[in-house]
Amino acid sequence: MRGVLGVIAGFIAAFVCVQAAEMITHHFYPFPPGADMHDMATIKRFVATLPVPAFVLVLGGWLVGTLLGTFLAAKIGRSRIPAYVLGVLLLCGGIANSIIIPQPVWFTAASIVIFLAVPFAGMALAKPATT
């Protein structure tokens, strides 16, 4: 049961971090006035116009969210398995995002590296220090 709670808590933490990064990005790089944010074609056109710093902000949110989420999953679950499960879920979400919303290749590559590598850092941080 702790493992399931770890995955849920980690997912919530990752989601909050990603949403915060998205909100910050939209604060600095808002949609044009009158744009329909529920229209996928509008979203795709908007993303195509974003400068590099906007993508870097999003990547930062994904990095922090993945680190915090997998840390919590491993800590609460008292095992690496919940962190692995969350890492796979986040990786799947990142891949789906890159398929649904066209983005620069470097951004997709960086996001995949984050979702593959950062969970191991989260797990390492959750590991109790040995004295």
Secondary structure, DSSP 4 states (H G I P E B T S, - for coil): -HHHHHHHHHHHHHHHHHHHHHHHHHHHSPPPTT--TT-HHHHHHHHHH--HHHHHHHHHHHHHHHHHHHHHHHHHHTSSHHHHHHHHHHHHHHHHHHHHS---HHHHHHHHHHHHHHHHHHHHHHSPPP-
